Amino acid sequence: MTTVPETSSDAAVSPLPPLAAQAERLIELGVHGLMGVDAGGLRAFAEEAGDGYDGGLLAVHPDRVPASALAPLLRRSDKPGFVVTDMPDVDRFAPCAVELPDAPLYLVTGLDRGDHLANWSPDEALPALTRADRTPLLLTEGIHWLLQQPAVLERNRCFMTIGSRLRKADGTLDARTAAIWISNGLGRDGRERRDAPKVGWCWWGNRHTWLGFASAADRVAPSAVRT
């Protein structure tokens, strides 16, 4: 395995919108309703966190809004996002070896799509991210990123979210890992879903030339803005 830089230099990934704009985007999509809070709560979090934390991604804790509720809010080529039919347990892919802030809303900083790890297996990429002091994104965090910046998802530049794993009843980890890519409209996806954002899974030991590994520098929930 070759040595890789700590993060990639993804030219396509532009700075995130200000937190206030991110909050308005989530409100527009109805995420506050899915959380069971009013729009003012989201706006207040963004306003207070914006002083010193602008540049981060506004994310909702997966216990409050799961991936199955967020995926249909994605859009690409006017096509809504979807979860593959053979992943009915998508919401059981929970944070694994990832510490989340104890808050319904938090910020994810230093996002990276992980293009430099394309064609690595998750088993190879996770230690590399750990050595670089990076934390792999959760599936819900990856979706939140695309809700704010749909252009991050490009053909041949998609990503896995290996911070989310499914633990089986016997305590072992399922061999699948969650990923987000673009449907080709084949098979069970259906032709009508061609070019739509697709939440699916890959085997933990497999490599894919078109899938990197999304990661972050940190997750924070400033005490002053906990809701």
Phi and psi in degrees as GROMACS dihedral restraints (atoms count N, CA, C in turn):
[ dihedral_restraints ]
;  ai    aj    ak    al  type     phi  dphi    fc
    3     4     5     6     1   -82.9    20    10
    4     5     6     7     1   157.3    20    10
    6     7     8     9     1   -75.1    20    10
    7     8     9    10     1   138.1    20    10
    9    10    11    12     1  -121.9    20    10
   10    11    12    13     1   157.6    20    10
   12    13    14    15     1   -67.3    20    10
   13    14    15    16     1   162.7    20    10
   15    16    17    18     1   -61.8    20    10
   16    17    18    19     1   -38.0    20    10
   18    19    20    21     1  -139.6    20    10
   19    20    21    22     1   164.1    20    10
   21    22    23    24     1   -87.3    20    10
   22    23    24    25     1   168.3    20    10
   24    25    26    27     1  -112.2    20    10
   25    26    27    28     1    78.5    20    10
   27    28    29    30     1   -81.3    20    10
   28    29    30    31     1   102.9    20    10
   30    31    32    33     1   -61.5    20    10
   31    32    33    34     1   -28.9    20    10
   33    34    35    36     1   -75.9    20    10
   34    35    36    37     1   -16.1    20    10
   36    37    38    39     1   -91.3    20    10
   37    38    39    40     1   104.8    20    10
   39    40    41    42     1   -89.3    20    10
   40    41    42    43     1   167.0    20    10
   42    43    44    45     1   -58.7    20    10
   43    44    45    46     1   147.1    20    10
   45    46    47    48     1   -67.3    20    10
   46    47    48    49     1   154.2    20    10
   48    49    50    51     1   -62.9    20    10
   49    50    51    52     1   159.8    20    10
   51    52    53    54     1   -55.7    20    10
   52    53    54    55     1   154.6    20    10
   54    55    56    57     1   -59.6    20    10
   55    56    57    58     1   -35.3    20    10
   57    58    59    60     1   -61.7    20    10
   58    59    60    61     1   -40.3    20    10
   60    61    62    63     1   -69.4    20    10
   61    62    63    64     1   -36.3    20    10
   63    64    65    66     1   -63.6    20    10
   64    65    66    67     1   -41.1    20    10
   66    67    68    69     1   -61.1    20    10
   67    68    69    70     1   -42.9    20    10
   69    70    71    72     1   -64.7    20    10
   70    71    72    73     1   -35.5    20    10
   72    73    74    75     1   -63.5    20    10
   73    74    75    76     1   -44.6    20    10
   75    76    77    78     1   -65.2    20    10
   76    77    78    79     1   -37.2    20    10
   78    79    80    81     1   -65.3    20    10
   79    80    81    82     1   -43.8    20    10
   81    82    83    84     1   -56.7    20    10
   82    83    84    85     1   -36.8    20    10
   84    85    86    87     1   -83.8    20    10
   85    86    87    88     1    -8.1    20    10
   87    88    89    90     1    84.3    20    10
   88    89    90    91     1    17.1    20    10
   90    91    92    93     1   -65.7    20    10
   91    92    93    94     1   -34.2    20    10
   93    94    95    96     1   -60.4    20    10
   94    95    96    97     1   -37.7    20    10
   96    97    98    99     1   -66.0    20    10
   97    98    99   100     1   -38.6    20    10
   99   100   101   102     1   -63.5    20    10
  100   101   102   103     1   -32.3    20    10
  102   103   104   105     1   -75.6    20    10
  103   104   105   106     1   -23.5    20    10
  105   106   107   108     1    84.2    20    10
  106   107   108   109     1    28.1    20    10
  108   109   110   111     1  -126.2    20    10
  109   110   111   112     1   164.5    20    10
  111   112   113   114     1   -86.3    20    10
  112   113   114   115     1   165.8    20    10
  114   115   116   117     1   -60.2    20    10
  115   116   117   118     1   -31.4    20    10
  117   118   119   120     1   -60.3    20    10
  118   119   120   121     1   -32.2    20    10
  120   121   122   123     1   -65.1    20    10
  121   122   123   124     1   -42.4    20    10
  123   124   125   126     1   -64.8    20    10
  124   125   126   127     1   -43.2    20    10
  126   127   128   129     1   -64.3    20    10
  127   128   129   130     1   -40.4    20    10
  129   130   131   132     1   -65.0    20    10
  130   131   132   133     1   -41.6    20    10
  132   133   134   135     1   -59.6    20    10
  133   134   135   136     1   -48.5    20    10
  135   136   137   138     1   -63.7    20    10
  136   137   138   139     1   -39.9    20    10
  138   139   140   141     1   -64.9    20    10
  139   140   141   142     1   -44.7    20    10
  141   142   143   144     1   -76.2    20    10
  142   143   144   145     1   -36.6    20    10
  144   145   146   147     1   -74.9    20    10
  145   146   147   148     1   -21.9    20    10
  147   148   149   150     1   -62.5    20    10
  148   149   150   151     1   -24.6    20    10
  150   151   152   153     1   -80.5    20    10
  151   152   153   154     1    89.7    20    10
  153   154   155   156     1   108.1    20    10
  154   155   156   157     1   -15.5    20    10
  156   157   158   159     1  -122.6    20    10
  157   158   159   160     1     4.0    20    10
  159   160   161   162     1   -59.6    20    10
  160   161   162   163     1   142.7    20    10
  162   163   164   165     1   108.3    20    10
  163   164   165   166     1   -14.0    20    10
  165   166   167   168     1   -90.6    20    10
  166   167   168   169     1   171.8    20    10
  168   169   170   171     1   -98.8    20    10
  169   170   171   172     1   129.6    20    10
  171   172   173   174     1   -80.3    20    10
  172   173   174   175     1   119.7    20    10
  174   175   176   177     1  -127.9    20    10
  175   176   177   178     1   148.4    20    10
  177   178   179   180     1  -100.5    20    10
  178   179   180   181     1   135.6    20    10
  180   181   182   183     1   -56.4    20    10
  181   182   183   184     1   135.1    20    10
  183   184   185   186     1   -61.1    20    10
  184   185   186   187     1   -22.4    20    10
  186   187   188   189     1   -69.6    20    10
  187   188   189   190     1   -20.8    20    10
  189   190   191   192     1   -92.2    20    10
  190   191   192   193     1   -40.8    20    10
  192   193   194   195     1  -138.9    20    10
  193   194   195   196     1   110.3    20    10
  195   196   197   198     1   -80.2    20    10
  196   197   198   199     1   170.6    20    10
  198   199   200   201     1   -60.5    20    10
  199   200   201   202     1   -36.7    20    10
  201   202   203   204     1   -63.4    20    10
  202   203   204   205     1   -27.9    20    10
  204   205   206   207     1   -84.4    20    10
  205   206   207   208     1   -27.6    20    10
  207   208   209   210     1   -84.4    20    10
  208   209   210   211     1   -36.9    20    10
  210   211   212   213     1   -55.2    20    10
  211   212   213   214     1   -42.4    20    10
  213   214   215   216     1   -67.0    20    10
  214   215   216   217     1   -12.0    20    10
  216   217   218   219     1   -82.1    20    10
  217   218   219   220     1   -15.0    20    10
  219   220   221   222     1   -67.6    20    10
  220   221   222   223     1   151.0    20    10
  222   223   224   225     1  -141.1    20    10
  223   224   225   226     1   140.1    20    10
  225   226   227   228     1  -152.8    20    10
  226   227   228   229     1   129.4    20    10
  228   229   230   231     1    52.6    20    10
  229   230   231   232     1    38.0    20    10
  231   232   233   234     1    64.1    20    10
  232   233   234   235     1    15.1    20    10
  234   235   236   237     1  -103.4    20    10
  235   236   237   238     1   133.0    20    10
  237   238   239   240     1   -73.2    20    10
  238   239   240   241     1   152.7    20    10
  240   241   242   243     1   -72.1    20    10
  241   242   243   244     1   163.3    20    10
  243   244   245   246     1  -154.7    20    10
  244   245   246   247     1   161.0    20    10
  246   247   248   249     1  -102.5    20    10
  247   248   249   250     1   135.9    20    10
  249   250   251   252     1   -59.1    20    10
  250   251   252   253     1   149.0    20    10
  252   253   254   255     1   -65.5    20    10
  253   254   255   256     1   -26.1    20    10
  255   256   257   258     1   -93.3    20    10
  256   257   258   259     1    25.7    20    10
  258   259   260   261     1  -131.0    20    10
  259   260   261   262     1    54.2    20    10
  261   262   263   264     1   -67.5    20    10
  262   263   264   265     1   -15.5    20    10
  264   265   266   267     1   -96.0    20    10
  265   266   267   268     1    23.3    20    10
  267   268   269   270     1   -54.0    20    10
  268   269   270   271     1   -36.6    20    10
  270   271   272   273     1   -76.8    20    10
  271   272   273   274     1    -6.2    20    10
  273   274   275   276     1   -87.1    20    10
  274   275   276   277     1    -5.3    20    10
  276   277   278   279     1   -78.6    20    10
  277   278   279   280     1    98.9    20    10
  279   280   281   282     1  -106.4    20    10
  280   281   282   283     1   166.2    20    10
  282   283   284   285     1   -55.2    20    10
  283   284   285   286     1   131.7    20    10
  285   286   287   288     1  -127.8    20    10
  286   287   288   289     1   118.0    20    10
  288   289   290   291     1    57.0    20    10
  289   290   291   292     1    30.2    20    10
  291   292   293   294     1  -128.3    20    10
  292   293   294   295     1   126.9    20    10
  294   295   296   297     1   -94.7    20    10
  295   296   297   298     1   120.3    20    10
  297   298   299   300     1  -100.6    20    10
  298   299   300   301     1   146.2    20    10
  300   301   302   303     1   -59.4    20    10
  301   302   303   304     1   145.6    20    10
  303   304   305   306     1   -84.3    20    10
  304   305   306   307     1    71.2    20    10
  306   307   308   309     1  -158.3    20    10
  307   308   309   310     1   148.6    20    10
  309   310   311   312     1   -69.2    20    10
  310   311   312   313     1   -27.6    20    10
  312   313   314   315     1  -123.3    20    10
  313   314   315   316     1   139.4    20    10
  315   316   317   318     1  -152.6    20    10
  316   317   318   319     1   174.1    20    10
  318   319   320   321     1  -114.6    20    10
  319   320   321   322     1   141.3    20    10
  321   322   323   324     1  -112.5    20    10
  322   323   324   325     1   122.7    20    10
  324   325   326   327     1  -110.6    20    10
  325   326   327   328     1   155.1    20    10
  327   328   329   330     1    63.9    20    10
  328   329   330   331     1    48.2    20    10
  330   331   332   333     1   -66.3    20    10
  331   332   333   334     1   144.9    20    10
  333   334   335   336     1  -147.6    20    10
  334   335   336   337     1   132.9    20    10
  336   337   338   339     1   -75.0    20    10
  337   338   339   340     1   -21.7    20    10
  339   340   341   342     1    80.3    20    10
  340   341   342   343     1    30.8    20    10
  342   343   344   345     1   -58.5    20    10
  343   344   345   346     1   -30.3    20    10
  345   346   347   348     1   -68.3    20    10
  346   347   348   349     1   -12.0    20    10
  348   349   350   351     1  -105.7    20    10
  349   350   351   352     1     8.6    20    10
  351   352   353   354     1   -58.1    20    10
  352   353   354   355     1   142.0    20    10
  354   355   356   357     1    73.6    20    10
  355   356   357   358     1    16.5    20    10
  357   358   359   360     1  -101.2    20    10
  358   359   360   361     1   154.8    20    10
  360   361   362   363     1   -85.0    20    10
  361   362   363   364     1   158.2    20    10
  363   364   365   366     1   -55.9    20    10
  364   365   366   367     1   -37.3    20    10
  366   367   368   369     1   -63.0    20    10
  367   368   369   370     1   -30.1    20    10
  369   370   371   372     1   -85.7    20    10
  370   371   372   373     1   -36.1    20    10
  372   373   374   375     1   -74.6    20    10
  373   374   375   376     1   -37.2    20    10
  375   376   377   378     1   -59.6    20    10
  376   377   378   379     1   -46.8    20    10
  378   379   380   381     1   -62.0    20    10
  379   380   381   382     1   -35.2    20    10
  381   382   383   384     1   -65.0    20    10
  382   383   384   385     1   -41.4    20    10
  384   385   386   387     1   -65.0    20    10
  385   386   387   388     1   -41.0    20    10
  387   388   389   390     1   -63.1    20    10
  388   389   390   391     1   -43.8    20    10
  390   391   392   393     1   -62.2    20    10
  391   392   393   394     1   -31.7    20    10
  393   394   395   396     1   -85.9    20    10
  394   395   396   397     1     7.4    20    10
  396   397   398   399     1    59.2    20    10
  397   398   399   400     1    39.7    20    10
  399   400   401   402     1  -109.3    20    10
  400   401   402   403     1   157.3    20    10
  402   403   404   405     1  -120.1    20    10
  403   404   405   406     1   129.0    20    10
  405   406   407   408     1   -67.3    20    10
  406   407   408   409     1   145.0    20    10
  408   409   410   411     1   -71.7    20    10
  409   410   411   412     1   148.8    20    10
  411   412   413   414     1   -76.9    20    10
  412   413   414   415     1   161.2    20    10
  414   415   416   417     1   -59.7    20    10
  415   416   417   418     1   -45.4    20    10
  417   418   419   420     1   -62.5    20    10
  418   419   420   421     1   -35.9    20    10
  420   421   422   423     1   -67.4    20    10
  421   422   423   424     1   -39.6    20    10
  423   424   425   426     1   -61.4    20    10
  424   425   426   427     1   -40.6    20    10
  426   427   428   429     1   -66.2    20    10
  427   428   429   430     1   -43.8    20    10
  429   430   431   432     1   -57.8    20    10
  430   431   432   433     1   -39.6    20    10
  432   433   434   435     1   -60.3    20    10
  433   434   435   436     1   -44.8    20    10
  435   436   437   438     1   -73.2    20    10
  436   437   438   439     1   -25.7    20    10
  438   439   440   441     1   -64.0    20    10
  439   440   441   442     1   -34.3    20    10
  441   442   443   444     1   -87.8    20    10
  442   443   444   445     1   -33.2    20    10
  444   445   446   447     1  -136.3    20    10
  445   446   447   448     1    77.2    20    10
  447   448   449   450     1   -56.4    20    10
  448   449   450   451     1   -29.0    20    10
  450   451   452   453     1   -68.8    20    10
  451   452   453   454     1   -12.1    20    10
  453   454   455   456     1   -63.3    20    10
  454   455   456   457     1   -29.3    20    10
  456   457   458   459     1   -87.4    20    10
  457   458   459   460     1   107.7    20    10
  459   460   461   462     1  -121.8    20    10
  460   461   462   463     1   152.9    20    10
  462   463   464   465     1   -61.8    20    10
  463   464   465   466     1   134.4    20    10
  465   466   467   468     1    68.5    20    10
  466   467   468   469     1     9.1    20    10
  468   469   470   471     1  -140.9    20    10
  469   470   471   472     1    58.4    20    10
  471   472   473   474     1  -107.1    20    10
  472   473   474   475     1  -173.8    20    10
  474   475   476   477     1  -153.6    20    10
  475   476   477   478     1   153.5    20    10
  477   478   479   480     1   -91.3    20    10
  478   479   480   481     1   157.5    20    10
  480   481   482   483     1  -126.8    20    10
  481   482   483   484     1    78.5    20    10
  483   484   485   486     1   -82.6    20    10
  484   485   486   487     1     5.5    20    10
  486   487   488   489     1   -73.4    20    10
  487   488   489   490     1   -14.4    20    10
  489   490   491   492     1  -105.4    20    10
  490   491   492   493     1   122.3    20    10
  492   493   494   495     1  -133.5    20    10
  493   494   495   496     1   157.6    20    10
  495   496   497   498     1  -105.9    20    10
  496   497   498   499     1   122.2    20    10
  498   499   500   501     1   -97.8    20    10
  499   500   501   502     1   126.3    20    10
  501   502   503   504     1   -78.6    20    10
  502   503   504   505     1   171.5    20    10
  504   505   506   507     1   -60.6    20    10
  505   506   507   508     1   -29.6    20    10
  507   508   509   510     1   -85.0    20    10
  508   509   510   511     1     3.5    20    10
  510   511   512   513     1    94.2    20    10
  511   512   513   514     1   -12.5    20    10
  513   514   515   516     1   -82.1    20    10
  514   515   516   517     1   160.6    20    10
  516   517   518   519     1   -87.7    20    10
  517   518   519   520     1   138.3    20    10
  519   520   521   522     1   -61.1    20    10
  520   521   522   523     1   147.9    20    10
  522   523   524   525     1   -76.1    20    10
  523   524   525   526     1    -5.8    20    10
  525   526   527   528     1   -89.2    20    10
  526   527   528   529     1   153.8    20    10
  528   529   530   531     1  -135.8    20    10
  529   530   531   532     1   143.9    20    10
  531   532   533   534     1   -77.8    20    10
  532   533   534   535     1   147.6    20    10
  534   535   536   537     1  -151.1    20    10
  535   536   537   538     1   161.9    20    10
  537   538   539   540     1  -127.1    20    10
  538   539   540   541     1   125.3    20    10
  540   541   542   543     1  -146.4    20    10
  541   542   543   544     1  -165.4    20    10
  543   544   545   546     1  -112.2    20    10
  544   545   546   547     1   127.9    20    10
  546   547   548   549     1   -69.8    20    10
  547   548   549   550     1   140.7    20    10
  549   550   551   552     1   -91.4    20    10
  550   551   552   553     1     0.6    20    10
  552   553   554   555     1    72.7    20    10
  553   554   555   556     1    25.0    20    10
  555   556   557   558     1  -101.7    20    10
  556   557   558   559     1   161.5    20    10
  558   559   560   561     1    55.9    20    10
  559   560   561   562     1  -135.0    20    10
  561   562   563   564     1   -71.8    20    10
  562   563   564   565     1   -14.3    20    10
  564   565   566   567     1   -60.2    20    10
  565   566   567   568     1   -42.3    20    10
  567   568   569   570     1    90.2    20    10
  568   569   570   571     1   140.6    20    10
  570   571   572   573     1   -59.3    20    10
  571   572   573   574     1   -29.7    20    10
  573   574   575   576     1   -67.1    20    10
  574   575   576   577     1   -14.2    20    10
  576   577   578   579     1   -99.3    20    10
  577   578   579   580     1     5.6    20    10
  579   580   581   582     1   -55.8    20    10
  580   581   582   583     1   132.3    20    10
  582   583   584   585     1    78.6    20    10
  583   584   585   586     1     2.9    20    10
  585   586   587   588     1   -80.7    20    10
  586   587   588   589     1   150.7    20    10
  588   589   590   591     1   -66.4    20    10
  589   590   591   592     1   135.6    20    10
  591   592   593   594     1  -127.0    20    10
  592   593   594   595     1   123.2    20    10
  594   595   596   597     1   -96.1    20    10
  595   596   597   598     1   120.3    20    10
  597   598   599   600     1  -145.9    20    10
  598   599   600   601     1  -156.7    20    10
  600   601   602   603     1  -142.5    20    10
  601   602   603   604     1   158.0    20    10
  603   604   605   606     1  -132.9    20    10
  604   605   606   607     1   159.2    20    10
  606   607   608   609     1   -72.4    20    10
  607   608   609   610     1   142.3    20    10
  609   610   611   612     1   -59.1    20    10
  610   611   612   613     1   -31.8    20    10
  612   613   614   615     1   -93.0    20    10
  613   614   615   616     1    -1.1    20    10
  615   616   617   618     1   -92.8    20    10
  616   617   618   619     1   155.7    20    10
  618   619   620   621     1  -112.0    20    10
  619   620   621   622     1   148.4    20    10
  621   622   623   624     1  -140.4    20    10
  622   623   624   625     1   125.5    20    10
  624   625   626   627     1   -64.7    20    10
  625   626   627   628     1   -21.5    20    10
  627   628   629   630     1  -104.4    20    10
  628   629   630   631     1     6.6    20    10
  630   631   632   633     1  -121.0    20    10
  631   632   633   634     1   118.9    20    10
  633   634   635   636     1   -92.5    20    10
  634   635   636   637     1  -162.5    20    10
  636   637   638   639     1  -133.2    20    10
  637   638   639   640     1   104.7    20    10
  639   640   641   642     1   -69.1    20    10
  640   641   642   643     1   139.4    20    10
  642   643   644   645     1  -147.3    20    10
  643   644   645   646     1   174.0    20    10
  645   646   647   648     1  -140.1    20    10
  646   647   648   649     1   166.0    20    10
  648   649   650   651     1   -82.9    20    10
  649   650   651   652     1   -38.4    20    10
  651   652   653   654     1  -166.3    20    10
  652   653   654   655     1   168.4    20    10
  654   655   656   657     1  -128.3    20    10
  655   656   657   658     1   133.3    20    10
  657   658   659   660     1  -138.5    20    10
  658   659   660   661     1   148.3    20    10
  660   661   662   663     1  -136.6    20    10
  661   662   663   664     1    87.8    20    10
  663   664   665   666     1   -50.9    20    10
  664   665   666   667     1   131.6    20    10
  666   667   668   669     1   -57.4    20    10
  667   668   669   670     1   -29.3    20    10
  669   670   671   672     1   -71.1    20    10
  670   671   672   673     1   -17.1    20    10
  672   673   674   675     1  -120.4    20    10
  673   674   675   676     1    16.2    20    10
  675   676   677   678     1   -65.7    20    10
  676   677   678   679     1   138.9    20    10
